Amino acid sequence: MKVIESSKFTAAHAWGALDICVMNGTSCRLHWTDQPYKWHVNDGEEVFAVMHGEC
């Protein structure tokens, strides 16, 4: 098992992601950004949990 500390994760660019796992065919990713979120529509379900900052 790999332990990931979200507070220490960064990416090379805004909205860079780290794949955490796949559950019932749905990907779970940890994203990092320093840019505003650009709203869009996906074909599947999404869940956002803000670890630091605001949404």
C-alpha distance matrix in Angstrom:
0.0 3.8 6.6 9.7 13.0 15.4 18.4 17.7 17.1 20.3 21.4 24.3 26.4 26.9 24.6 22.2 18.9 15.2 13.9 10.9 11.3 14.3 15.7 18.9 19.7 19.3 17.2 15.5 16.0 16.2 19.7 21.6 25.4 28.5 30.8 32.1 30.6 32.7 33.0 32.8 32.4 29.7 30.2 27.2 25.9 24.3 23.0 23.2 21.9 23.5 21.5 24.5 28.0 29.8 30.2
3.8 0.0 3.8 6.4 9.9 12.3 15.2 14.1 13.5 16.6 17.9 20.8 23.0 23.6 21.6 19.1 16.0 12.4 11.9 9.3 10.9 14.4 16.4 19.9 20.2 19.2 16.5 14.4 14.0 13.6 16.8 18.4 22.1 25.1 27.5 29.1 27.9 30.2 30.8 30.8 30.9 28.3 29.3 26.5 25.2 23.2 21.8 21.5 20.1 21.2 19.0 21.7 25.2 27.2 27.8
6.6 3.8 0.0 3.8 6.6 9.5 12.1 11.4 11.5 15.1 17.1 20.3 22.3 22.6 20.8 18.7 15.8 12.6 12.8 10.0 12.2 15.9 17.4 21.2 21.7 20.0 17.4 14.6 13.8 12.6 15.7 16.8 20.5 23.2 25.9 27.4 26.4 29.0 29.7 30.2 30.5 28.3 29.6 26.8 25.0 22.6 20.7 19.9 17.9 18.6 16.0 18.6 22.2 24.5 25.4
9.7 6.4 3.8 0.0 3.8 6.0 8.8 8.3 7.9 11.5 13.6 17.1 18.8 18.9 17.2 15.2 12.7 9.8 10.9 8.7 11.8 15.5 17.3 21.1 21.2 19.0 16.0 12.9 11.4 9.4 12.2 13.1 16.7 19.4 22.1 23.6 22.8 25.5 26.5 27.1 27.7 25.8 27.5 24.9 23.1 20.4 18.4 17.2 15.2 15.6 13.0 15.4 18.9 21.2 22.2
13.0 9.9 6.6 3.8 0.0 3.8 5.5 5.6 6.7 10.5 13.4 17.0 18.5 18.3 17.1 15.7 13.7 11.7 13.5 11.6 14.9 18.4 20.0 23.8 23.9 21.4 18.4 14.9 13.0 10.2 12.3 12.2 15.5 17.6 20.6 22.2 21.9 25.0 26.1 27.3 28.3 26.9 28.9 26.4 24.3 21.2 18.8 16.8 14.3 13.9 10.7 12.6 16.2 18.9 20.4
15.4 12.3 9.5 6.0 3.8 0.0 3.8 5.4 5.2 8.5 11.4 15.2 16.0 15.2 13.8 13.0 11.3 10.2 12.3 11.0 14.4 17.7 19.2 22.9 22.7 19.7 16.7 13.2 10.9 7.5 9.0 8.9 12.1 14.4 17.1 18.5 18.1 21.3 22.4 23.8 24.9 23.8 26.1 23.8 21.6 18.3 15.9 13.6 11.2 10.4 7.5 9.5 12.9 15.4 16.7
18.4 15.2 12.1 8.8 5.5 3.8 0.0 3.8 5.7 8.4 12.0 15.4 16.3 15.4 14.9 14.5 13.7 13.2 15.8 14.7 18.2 21.4 22.9 26.6 26.3 23.3 20.3 16.8 14.2 10.6 11.1 9.6 12.0 13.3 16.5 18.2 18.5 22.0 23.5 25.3 26.9 26.2 28.8 26.7 24.5 20.9 18.4 15.5 12.8 10.9 7.5 7.9 11.3 14.5 16.5
17.7 14.1 11.4 8.3 5.6 5.4 3.8 0.0 3.8 6.6 10.2 13.3 15.0 15.1 15.0 13.7 13.1 12.3 15.3 14.7 18.4 21.9 23.9 27.5 27.0 24.3 20.9 17.7 14.8 11.3 11.7 10.0 12.5 13.8 17.3 19.6 20.1 23.3 25.2 26.8 28.5 27.5 30.1 28.2 26.3 22.9 20.7 18.1 15.8 14.1 11.0 11.3 14.3 17.5 19.4
17.1 13.5 11.5 7.9 6.7 5.2 5.7 3.8 0.0 3.8 7.0 10.4 12.0 12.2 11.7 10.1 9.4 8.8 12.1 12.1 15.9 19.2 21.5 25.1 24.2 21.4 17.9 15.0 11.7 8.3 8.4 7.0 10.1 12.2 15.3 17.7 17.8 20.7 22.6 23.8 25.4 24.4 26.9 25.2 23.6 20.3 18.6 16.2 14.6 13.3 11.0 11.7 14.4 17.2 18.4
20.3 16.6 15.1 11.5 10.5 8.5 8.4 6.6 3.8 0.0 3.8 7.0 8.5 9.1 9.5 7.8 8.6 9.3 13.1 14.1 17.9 20.8 23.4 26.7 25.4 22.5 18.9 16.4 12.8 9.6 8.1 5.6 7.8 9.7 12.7 15.6 16.1 18.8 21.1 22.5 24.5 23.7 26.6 25.3 24.2 20.8 19.6 16.9 16.0 14.2 12.6 12.5 14.4 17.0 18.0
21.4 17.9 17.1 13.6 13.4 11.4 12.0 10.2 7.0 3.8 0.0 3.8 5.4 7.0 7.5 5.0 6.9 8.4 12.1 14.2 17.7 20.2 23.2 26.2 24.3 21.7 18.0 16.1 12.4 10.0 7.9 6.0 7.6 9.9 12.2 15.2 15.4 17.4 20.0 20.9 23.0 22.1 24.9 24.1 23.5 20.3 19.8 17.5 17.3 16.0 15.1 15.2 16.6 18.7 19.0
24.3 20.8 20.3 17.1 17.0 15.2 15.4 13.3 10.4 7.0 3.8 0.0 3.8 7.2 8.9 6.6 9.4 11.2 14.7 17.3 20.5 22.9 26.0 28.8 26.6 24.1 20.5 19.1 15.4 13.4 11.1 9.1 9.4 11.0 12.8 16.1 16.7 18.2 21.1 21.9 24.2 23.5 26.3 26.0 25.8 22.9 22.7 20.5 20.7 19.2 18.5 18.3 19.1 21.2 21.4
26.4 23.0 22.3 18.8 18.5 16.0 16.3 15.0 12.0 8.5 5.4 3.8 0.0 3.8 6.3 5.5 9.2 12.1 15.4 18.1 21.2 23.1 26.0 28.6 26.2 23.5 20.1 18.8 15.1 13.4 10.2 8.2 7.3 8.7 9.6 12.8 13.4 14.7 17.8 18.7 21.3 21.0 24.1 24.1 24.0 21.1 21.1 18.8 19.4 17.8 17.9 17.4 17.7 19.2 18.9
26.9 23.6 22.6 18.9 18.3 15.2 15.4 15.1 12.2 9.1 7.0 7.2 3.8 0.0 3.8 5.5 9.0 12.4 15.4 17.8 20.8 22.5 25.0 27.5 25.3 22.2 19.1 17.6 14.1 12.2 8.5 6.4 4.3 6.0 6.2 9.2 9.7 11.2 14.4 15.7 18.6 18.7 22.1 22.0 21.6 18.5 18.4 15.9 16.6 14.9 15.5 15.0 14.7 15.8 15.3
24.6 21.6 20.8 17.2 17.1 13.8 14.9 15.0 11.7 9.5 7.5 8.9 6.3 3.8 0.0 3.8 6.2 9.9 12.4 14.8 17.5 19.0 21.3 23.8 21.6 18.5 15.4 14.0 10.6 9.3 5.6 5.3 4.8 8.1 7.9 9.6 8.6 10.1 12.5 13.4 15.8 15.5 18.7 18.4 18.0 14.9 15.0 12.8 14.0 13.0 14.0 14.4 14.6 15.2 14.1
22.2 19.1 18.7 15.2 15.7 13.0 14.5 13.7 10.1 7.8 5.0 6.6 5.5 5.5 3.8 0.0 3.8 7.2 10.1 12.9 15.8 17.6 20.5 23.1 20.8 18.1 14.6 13.4 9.7 8.4 5.6 5.7 7.0 10.3 11.1 13.2 12.4 13.8 16.0 16.3 18.2 17.2 20.0 19.5 19.3 16.4 16.5 14.7 15.6 14.9 15.2 15.9 16.8 18.0 17.3
18.9 16.0 15.8 12.7 13.7 11.3 13.7 13.1 9.4 8.6 6.9 9.4 9.2 9.0 6.2 3.8 0.0 3.8 6.4 9.2 12.0 14.0 16.9 19.6 17.6 14.9 11.2 9.8 6.2 5.5 4.3 6.5 9.2 12.8 13.8 15.4 13.9 15.4 16.8 16.8 18.0 16.3 18.7 17.6 17.1 14.4 14.5 13.2 14.0 14.1 14.2 15.8 17.4 18.5 17.7
15.2 12.4 12.6 9.8 11.7 10.2 13.2 12.3 8.8 9.3 8.4 11.2 12.1 12.4 9.9 7.2 3.8 0.0 3.8 6.1 9.4 12.0 15.1 18.2 16.5 14.2 10.4 8.7 5.5 5.2 6.5 8.7 12.1 15.7 17.1 18.7 17.2 18.9 20.0 19.9 20.5 18.5 20.3 18.7 18.1 15.6 15.3 14.4 14.7 15.3 14.7 16.8 19.1 20.4 20.0
13.9 11.9 12.8 10.9 13.5 12.3 15.8 15.3 12.1 13.1 12.1 14.7 15.4 15.4 12.4 10.1 6.4 3.8 0.0 3.8 6.0 8.3 11.6 14.6 12.9 10.9 7.2 6.2 4.5 6.5 8.8 11.8 15.1 18.8 19.9 21.0 18.9 20.2 20.7 20.0 19.9 17.3 18.5 16.5 16.1 14.2 14.4 14.5 15.1 16.6 16.4 19.1 21.4 22.3 21.5
10.9 9.3 10.0 8.7 11.6 11.0 14.7 14.7 12.1 14.1 14.2 17.3 18.1 17.8 14.8 12.9 9.2 6.1 3.8 0.0 3.8 7.3 10.0 13.5 12.8 10.8 7.6 5.5 5.2 6.7 10.2 13.2 16.7 20.3 21.7 22.6 20.5 22.2 22.4 22.0 21.7 19.1 20.1 17.5 16.4 14.5 13.9 14.1 14.1 15.9 15.3 18.4 21.2 22.2 21.7
11.3 10.9 12.2 11.8 14.9 14.4 18.2 18.4 15.9 17.9 17.7 20.5 21.2 20.8 17.5 15.8 12.0 9.4 6.0 3.8 0.0 3.8 6.6 10.0 9.6 8.4 6.0 5.3 7.2 9.8 13.1 16.5 19.9 23.5 24.6 25.1 22.6 23.9 23.6 22.6 21.7 18.7 19.0 16.1 15.3 14.2 14.1 15.3 15.8 18.2 18.0 21.4 24.0 24.7 23.8
14.3 14.4 15.9 15.5 18.4 17.7 21.4 21.9 19.2 20.8 20.2 22.9 23.1 22.5 19.0 17.6 14.0 12.0 8.3 7.3 3.8 0.0 3.8 6.6 5.8 5.3 4.4 5.9 8.9 12.2 15.1 18.7 21.8 25.5 26.0 26.2 23.3 24.1 23.3 21.8 20.3 16.9 16.5 13.6 13.2 13.1 13.8 15.8 17.0 19.9 20.3 23.7 26.0 26.2 24.8
15.7 16.4 17.4 17.3 20.0 19.2 22.9 23.9 21.5 23.4 23.2 26.0 26.0 25.0 21.3 20.5 16.9 15.1 11.6 10.0 6.6 3.8 0.0 3.8 5.4 5.1 6.5 7.5 11.2 14.3 17.3 20.9 23.9 27.5 27.9 27.6 24.5 25.4 24.0 22.6 20.7 17.4 16.6 13.2 12.3 12.7 13.2 15.8 16.9 20.2 20.9 24.5 26.8 26.6 25.1
18.9 19.9 21.2 21.1 23.8 22.9 26.6 27.5 25.1 26.7 26.2 28.8 28.6 27.5 23.8 23.1 19.6 18.2 14.6 13.5 10.0 6.6 3.8 0.0 3.8 5.6 8.5 10.5 14.2 17.6 20.2 23.9 26.7 30.3 30.3 29.7 26.4 26.8 25.0 23.1 20.7 17.3 15.7 12.4 12.1 13.6 14.8 17.9 19.5 23.0 24.0 27.6 29.7 29.1 27.2
19.7 20.2 21.7 21.2 23.9 22.7 26.3 27.0 24.2 25.4 24.3 26.6 26.2 25.3 21.6 20.8 17.6 16.5 12.9 12.8 9.6 5.8 5.4 3.8 0.0 3.8 6.6 9.7 12.8 16.5 18.7 22.5 25.0 28.7 28.5 28.0 24.7 24.7 23.2 21.0 18.6 14.9 13.3 10.6 11.2 12.8 14.6 17.6 19.6 22.8 24.1 27.4 29.3 28.7 26.6
19.3 19.2 20.0 19.0 21.4 19.7 23.3 24.3 21.4 22.5 21.7 24.1 23.5 22.2 18.5 18.1 14.9 14.2 10.9 10.8 8.4 5.3 5.1 5.6 3.8 0.0 3.8 6.6 9.8 13.4 15.4 19.2 21.6 25.2 25.0 24.4 21.1 21.4 19.9 18.0 15.9 12.5 11.6 8.5 8.4 9.2 11.0 13.8 16.0 19.1 20.5 23.8 25.5 24.9 22.8
17.2 16.5 17.4 16.0 18.4 16.7 20.3 20.9 17.9 18.9 18.0 20.5 20.1 19.1 15.4 14.6 11.2 10.4 7.2 7.6 6.0 4.4 6.5 8.5 6.6 3.8 0.0 3.8 6.3 10.1 12.2 15.9 18.6 22.3 22.4 22.3 19.2 19.8 19.0 17.4 16.1 12.8 13.0 10.3 10.1 9.5 10.8 12.7 14.6 17.3 18.3 21.5 23.3 23.2 21.4
15.5 14.4 14.6 12.9 14.9 13.2 16.8 17.7 15.0 16.4 16.1 19.1 18.8 17.6 14.0 13.4 9.8 8.7 6.2 5.5 5.3 5.9 7.5 10.5 9.7 6.6 3.8 0.0 3.8 7.0 9.8 13.5 16.4 20.0 20.6 20.6 17.8 19.1 18.5 17.7 17.0 14.3 15.1 12.3 10.9 9.2 9.1 10.3 11.4 14.1 14.8 18.1 20.2 20.3 18.9
16.0 14.0 13.8 11.4 13.0 10.9 14.2 14.8 11.7 12.8 12.4 15.4 15.1 14.1 10.6 9.7 6.2 5.5 4.5 5.2 7.2 8.9 11.2 14.2 12.8 9.8 6.3 3.8 0.0 3.8 6.2 9.9 13.0 16.6 17.4 17.9 15.5 17.1 17.2 16.9 16.9 14.6 16.3 14.1 12.9 10.4 10.1 10.0 10.9 12.6 13.0 15.9 17.9 18.5 17.4
16.2 13.6 12.6 9.4 10.2 7.5 10.6 11.3 8.3 9.6 10.0 13.4 13.4 12.2 9.3 8.4 5.5 5.2 6.5 6.7 9.8 12.2 14.3 17.6 16.5 13.4 10.1 7.0 3.8 0.0 3.8 6.9 10.3 13.8 15.2 16.1 14.4 16.6 17.3 17.8 18.5 16.9 19.1 17.0 15.5 12.3 11.2 9.7 9.6 10.3 10.0 12.6 14.9 16.0 15.6
19.7 16.8 15.7 12.2 12.3 9.0 11.1 11.7 8.4 8.1 7.9 11.1 10.2 8.5 5.6 5.6 4.3 6.5 8.8 10.2 13.1 15.1 17.3 20.2 18.7 15.4 12.2 9.8 6.2 3.8 0.0 3.8 6.8 10.4 11.5 12.7 11.2 13.5 14.8 15.6 17.0 16.0 18.7 17.3 16.1 12.7 11.9 9.8 10.1 9.8 10.2 11.8 13.3 14.3 13.7
21.6 18.4 16.8 13.1 12.2 8.9 9.6 10.0 7.0 5.6 6.0 9.1 8.2 6.4 5.3 5.7 6.5 8.7 11.8 13.2 16.5 18.7 20.9 23.9 22.5 19.2 15.9 13.5 9.9 6.9 3.8 0.0 3.8 7.2 9.2 11.1 10.9 13.7 15.7 17.2 19.2 18.8 21.8 20.7 19.4 15.9 14.8 12.0 11.7 10.1 9.9 10.3 11.5 13.1 13.3
25.4 22.1 20.5 16.7 15.5 12.1 12.0 12.5 10.1 7.8 7.6 9.4 7.3 4.3 4.8 7.0 9.2 12.1 15.1 16.7 19.9 21.8 23.9 26.7 25.0 21.6 18.6 16.4 13.0 10.3 6.8 3.8 0.0 3.7 5.4 7.9 8.5 11.4 14.1 16.1 18.7 19.0 22.4 21.8 20.6 17.1 16.2 13.1 13.2 10.9 11.4 10.7 10.6 11.9 12.0
28.5 25.1 23.2 19.4 17.6 14.4 13.3 13.8 12.2 9.7 9.9 11.0 8.7 6.0 8.1 10.3 12.8 15.7 18.8 20.3 23.5 25.5 27.5 30.3 28.7 25.2 22.3 20.0 16.6 13.8 10.4 7.2 3.7 0.0 3.8 7.0 9.2 12.2 15.3 17.8 20.9 21.6 25.2 24.8 23.6 20.0 19.0 15.6 15.4 12.5 12.8 10.9 9.9 11.4 12.1
30.8 27.5 25.9 22.1 20.6 17.1 16.5 17.3 15.3 12.7 12.2 12.8 9.6 6.2 7.9 11.1 13.8 17.1 19.9 21.7 24.6 26.0 27.9 30.3 28.5 25.0 22.4 20.6 17.4 15.2 11.5 9.2 5.4 3.8 0.0 3.8 6.5 8.9 12.3 14.9 18.3 19.6 23.3 23.4 22.4 19.1 18.5 15.4 16.0 13.4 14.7 13.1 11.3 11.7 11.3
32.1 29.1 27.4 23.6 22.2 18.5 18.2 19.6 17.7 15.6 15.2 16.1 12.8 9.2 9.6 13.2 15.4 18.7 21.0 22.6 25.1 26.2 27.6 29.7 28.0 24.4 22.3 20.6 17.9 16.1 12.7 11.1 7.9 7.0 3.8 0.0 3.8 6.4 9.4 12.6 16.0 17.8 21.6 21.8 20.6 17.4 16.9 13.9 14.9 12.5 14.7 13.3 11.0 10.1 8.7
30.6 27.9 26.4 22.8 21.9 18.1 18.5 20.1 17.8 16.1 15.4 16.7 13.4 9.7 8.6 12.4 13.9 17.2 18.9 20.5 22.6 23.3 24.5 26.4 24.7 21.1 19.2 17.8 15.5 14.4 11.2 10.9 8.5 9.2 6.5 3.8 0.0 3.8 6.1 9.1 12.4 14.1 17.9 18.0 16.9 13.9 13.7 11.1 12.9 11.5 14.3 13.8 12.1 10.6 8.2
32.7 30.2 29.0 25.5 25.0 21.3 22.0 23.3 20.7 18.8 17.4 18.2 14.7 11.2 10.1 13.8 15.4 18.9 20.2 22.2 23.9 24.1 25.4 26.8 24.7 21.4 19.8 19.1 17.1 16.6 13.5 13.7 11.4 12.2 8.9 6.4 3.8 0.0 3.8 6.4 10.1 12.4 16.1 17.0 16.7 14.2 15.0 13.2 15.7 14.9 17.8 17.6 15.9 14.1 11.3
33.0 30.8 29.7 26.5 26.1 22.4 23.5 25.2 22.6 21.1 20.0 21.1 17.8 14.4 12.5 16.0 16.8 20.0 20.7 22.4 23.6 23.3 24.0 25.0 23.2 19.9 19.0 18.5 17.2 17.3 14.8 15.7 14.1 15.3 12.3 9.4 6.1 3.8 0.0 3.8 7.1 9.9 13.6 14.5 14.1 12.0 13.2 12.1 15.1 15.0 18.4 18.8 17.2 14.8 11.4
32.8 30.8 30.2 27.1 27.3 23.8 25.3 26.8 23.8 22.5 20.9 21.9 18.7 15.7 13.4 16.3 16.8 19.9 20.0 22.0 22.6 21.8 22.6 23.1 21.0 18.0 17.4 17.7 16.9 17.8 15.6 17.2 16.1 17.8 14.9 12.6 9.1 6.4 3.8 0.0 3.8 6.7 10.2 11.8 12.3 11.1 13.3 13.2 16.6 17.2 20.5 21.4 20.2 18.1 14.6
32.4 30.9 30.5 27.7 28.3 24.9 26.9 28.5 25.4 24.5 23.0 24.2 21.3 18.6 15.8 18.2 18.0 20.5 19.9 21.7 21.7 20.3 20.7 20.7 18.6 15.9 16.1 17.0 16.9 18.5 17.0 19.2 18.7 20.9 18.3 16.0 12.4 10.1 7.1 3.8 0.0 3.8 6.8 8.7 9.6 9.6 12.5 13.5 17.2 18.6 21.9 23.4 22.6 20.3 16.8
29.7 28.3 28.3 25.8 26.9 23.8 26.2 27.5 24.4 23.7 22.1 23.5 21.0 18.7 15.5 17.2 16.3 18.5 17.3 19.1 18.7 16.9 17.4 17.3 14.9 12.5 12.8 14.3 14.6 16.9 16.0 18.8 19.0 21.6 19.6 17.8 14.1 12.4 9.9 6.7 3.8 0.0 3.8 5.5 7.3 7.9 11.4 13.1 16.8 18.7 21.7 23.6 23.5 21.6 18.3
30.2 29.3 29.6 27.5 28.9 26.1 28.8 30.1 26.9 26.6 24.9 26.3 24.1 22.1 18.7 20.0 18.7 20.3 18.5 20.1 19.0 16.5 16.6 15.7 13.3 11.6 13.0 15.1 16.3 19.1 18.7 21.8 22.4 25.2 23.3 21.6 17.9 16.1 13.6 10.2 6.8 3.8 0.0 3.8 7.1 9.3 13.1 15.5 19.2 21.5 24.4 26.7 26.7 24.9 21.6
27.2 26.5 26.8 24.9 26.4 23.8 26.7 28.2 25.2 25.3 24.1 26.0 24.1 22.0 18.4 19.5 17.6 18.7 16.5 17.5 16.1 13.6 13.2 12.4 10.6 8.5 10.3 12.3 14.1 17.0 17.3 20.7 21.8 24.8 23.4 21.8 18.0 17.0 14.5 11.8 8.7 5.5 3.8 0.0 3.8 6.7 10.3 13.3 16.7 19.5 22.2 24.9 25.3 23.6 20.6
25.9 25.2 25.0 23.1 24.3 21.6 24.5 26.3 23.6 24.2 23.5 25.8 24.0 21.6 18.0 19.3 17.1 18.1 16.1 16.4 15.3 13.2 12.3 12.1 11.2 8.4 10.1 10.9 12.9 15.5 16.1 19.4 20.6 23.6 22.4 20.6 16.9 16.7 14.1 12.3 9.6 7.3 7.1 3.8 0.0 3.8 7.0 10.3 13.6 16.7 19.5 22.2 22.8 21.0 18.1
24.3 23.2 22.6 20.4 21.2 18.3 20.9 22.9 20.3 20.8 20.3 22.9 21.1 18.5 14.9 16.4 14.4 15.6 14.2 14.5 14.2 13.1 12.7 13.6 12.8 9.2 9.5 9.2 10.4 12.3 12.7 15.9 17.1 20.0 19.1 17.4 13.9 14.2 12.0 11.1 9.6 7.9 9.3 6.7 3.8 0.0 3.8 6.7 10.1 13.0 15.8 18.5 19.1 17.5 14.7
23.0 21.8 20.7 18.4 18.8 15.9 18.4 20.7 18.6 19.6 19.8 22.7 21.1 18.4 15.0 16.5 14.5 15.3 14.4 13.9 14.1 13.8 13.2 14.8 14.6 11.0 10.8 9.1 10.1 11.2 11.9 14.8 16.2 19.0 18.5 16.9 13.7 15.0 13.2 13.3 12.5 11.4 13.1 10.3 7.0 3.8 0.0 3.8 6.7 10.0 12.7 15.6 16.4 15.0 12.7
23.2 21.5 19.9 17.2 16.8 13.6 15.5 18.1 16.2 16.9 17.5 20.5 18.8 15.9 12.8 14.7 13.2 14.4 14.5 14.1 15.3 15.8 15.8 17.9 17.6 13.8 12.7 10.3 10.0 9.7 9.8 12.0 13.1 15.6 15.4 13.9 11.1 13.2 12.1 13.2 13.5 13.1 15.5 13.3 10.3 6.7 3.8 0.0 3.8 6.4 9.4 11.9 12.7 11.3 9.3
21.9 20.1 17.9 15.2 14.3 11.2 12.8 15.8 14.6 16.0 17.3 20.7 19.4 16.6 14.0 15.6 14.0 14.7 15.1 14.1 15.8 17.0 16.9 19.5 19.6 16.0 14.6 11.4 10.9 9.6 10.1 11.7 13.2 15.4 16.0 14.9 12.9 15.7 15.1 16.6 17.2 16.8 19.2 16.7 13.6 10.1 6.7 3.8 0.0 3.8 6.2 9.2 10.6 10.0 9.2
23.5 21.2 18.6 15.6 13.9 10.4 10.9 14.1 13.3 14.2 16.0 19.2 17.8 14.9 13.0 14.9 14.1 15.3 16.6 15.9 18.2 19.9 20.2 23.0 22.8 19.1 17.3 14.1 12.6 10.3 9.8 10.1 10.9 12.5 13.4 12.5 11.5 14.9 15.0 17.2 18.6 18.7 21.5 19.5 16.7 13.0 10.0 6.4 3.8 0.0 3.8 5.7 6.9 6.7 7.0
21.5 19.0 16.0 13.0 10.7 7.5 7.5 11.0 11.0 12.6 15.1 18.5 17.9 15.5 14.0 15.2 14.2 14.7 16.4 15.3 18.0 20.3 20.9 24.0 24.1 20.5 18.3 14.8 13.0 10.0 10.2 9.9 11.4 12.8 14.7 14.7 14.3 17.8 18.4 20.5 21.9 21.7 24.4 22.2 19.5 15.8 12.7 9.4 6.2 3.8 0.0 3.8 7.0 8.6 10.1
24.5 21.7 18.6 15.4 12.6 9.5 7.9 11.3 11.7 12.5 15.2 18.3 17.4 15.0 14.4 15.9 15.8 16.8 19.1 18.4 21.4 23.7 24.5 27.6 27.4 23.8 21.5 18.1 15.9 12.6 11.8 10.3 10.7 10.9 13.1 13.3 13.8 17.6 18.8 21.4 23.4 23.6 26.7 24.9 22.2 18.5 15.6 11.9 9.2 5.7 3.8 0.0 3.8 6.7 9.4
28.0 25.2 22.2 18.9 16.2 12.9 11.3 14.3 14.4 14.4 16.6 19.1 17.7 14.7 14.6 16.8 17.4 19.1 21.4 21.2 24.0 26.0 26.8 29.7 29.3 25.5 23.3 20.2 17.9 14.9 13.3 11.5 10.6 9.9 11.3 11.0 12.1 15.9 17.2 20.2 22.6 23.5 26.7 25.3 22.8 19.1 16.4 12.7 10.6 6.9 7.0 3.8 0.0 3.8 7.1
29.8 27.2 24.5 21.2 18.9 15.4 14.5 17.5 17.2 17.0 18.7 21.2 19.2 15.8 15.2 18.0 18.5 20.4 22.3 22.2 24.7 26.2 26.6 29.1 28.7 24.9 23.2 20.3 18.5 16.0 14.3 13.1 11.9 11.4 11.7 10.1 10.6 14.1 14.8 18.1 20.3 21.6 24.9 23.6 21.0 17.5 15.0 11.3 10.0 6.7 8.6 6.7 3.8 0.0 3.8
30.2 27.8 25.4 22.2 20.4 16.7 16.5 19.4 18.4 18.0 19.0 21.4 18.9 15.3 14.1 17.3 17.7 20.0 21.5 21.7 23.8 24.8 25.1 27.2 26.6 22.8 21.4 18.9 17.4 15.6 13.7 13.3 12.0 12.1 11.3 8.7 8.2 11.3 11.4 14.6 16.8 18.3 21.6 20.6 18.1 14.7 12.7 9.3 9.2 7.0 10.1 9.4 7.1 3.8 0.0
